[in-house]
């Protein structure tokens, strides 16, 4: 089973629709999902902490979700494409 790290960078606030989507993603039985919600300052430092956790952990994939904009569909479906990087702009 593939391990997926899902991070939701934030400034101590996450929109309720994002939380709902994170809870649904945790229930995806195809993958072992670990969700983190780091809030280190500054944003680039926050990403650095996430990269370190990803590299030091047992993860196969990393998914970053913004704290104020939930994905419209299940982004875990895209793991099957086996791409190095996938960007998903949302309105």
C-alpha distance (Angstrom), angle and dihedral (degrees) to the residues before:
residue distance angle dihedral
X1 . . .
X2 3.82 . .
X3 3.82 118.5 .
X4 3.79 116.9 -133.7
X5 3.80 126.1 -167.4
X6 3.80 111.7 -154.8
X7 3.78 115.3 -168.1
X8 3.77 127.5 -171.7
X9 3.79 108.5 -168.9
X10 3.76 111.8 -154.0
X11 3.79 147.7 159.9
X12 3.83 94.4 -123.3
X13 3.81 91.6 -68.0
X14 3.83 130.5 89.3
X15 3.80 123.5 178.5
X16 3.80 114.1 -113.5
X17 3.83 92.3 -122.7
X18 3.80 89.7 56.3
X19 3.81 90.3 50.8
X20 3.80 89.8 50.6
X21 3.81 91.3 51.8
X22 3.82 91.3 47.4
X23 3.80 90.1 53.6
X24 3.81 90.2 51.0
X25 3.82 91.8 48.6
X26 3.81 90.0 52.9
X27 3.79 88.6 59.7
X28 3.82 94.8 55.6
X29 3.80 101.2 119.2
X30 3.81 94.5 -159.6
X31 3.81 93.6 74.6
X32 3.78 141.7 33.9
X33 3.81 101.3 -117.8
X34 3.81 127.4 -162.0
X35 3.81 117.2 -174.3
X36 3.80 123.2 -158.9
X37 3.80 128.0 -179.4
X38 3.81 106.6 -162.4
X39 3.80 120.1 -176.1
X40 3.80 103.7 -176.2
X41 3.78 117.8 150.3
X42 3.14 127.3 -94.3
X43 3.79 110.0 34.1
X44 3.82 94.2 -122.2
X45 3.80 90.1 51.0
X46 3.79 88.6 51.1
X47 3.81 90.8 54.3
X48 3.80 90.0 48.2
X49 3.82 90.0 56.9
X50 3.81 90.3 50.0
X51 3.80 92.7 49.6
X52 3.80 90.1 51.0
X53 3.80 91.4 50.7
X54 3.80 90.6 47.8
X55 3.80 93.8 48.7
X56 3.82 93.8 44.7
X57 3.80 94.1 45.6
X58 3.80 135.1 72.8
X59 3.80 92.7 -100.8
X60 3.78 127.5 141.8
X61 3.82 96.8 -177.1
X62 3.80 138.2 23.3
X63 3.80 123.6 -151.2
X64 3.82 119.9 -171.6
X65 3.81 117.7 -162.1
X66 3.80 123.1 -173.1
X67 3.79 115.5 -120.5
X68 3.80 93.7 -124.9
X69 3.80 104.7 37.9
X70 3.82 121.3 58.0
X71 3.80 120.7 -156.4
X72 3.80 112.8 -102.7
X73 3.82 94.5 -140.4
X74 3.79 134.5 21.0
X75 3.83 106.0 -70.6
X76 3.82 89.8 -166.2
X77 3.81 87.5 73.4
X78 3.83 87.3 72.4
X79 3.81 93.3 63.9
X80 3.80 87.4 82.5
X81 3.83 89.2 65.4
X82 3.84 88.3 69.3
X83 3.82 95.3 -144.8
X84 3.80 125.7 154.7
X85 3.82 94.8 -133.4
X86 3.78 131.7 13.3
X87 3.81 123.0 179.3
X88 3.77 121.2 -158.5
X89 3.80 113.2 -169.0
X90 3.78 112.9 -164.8
X91 3.81 129.8 -163.5
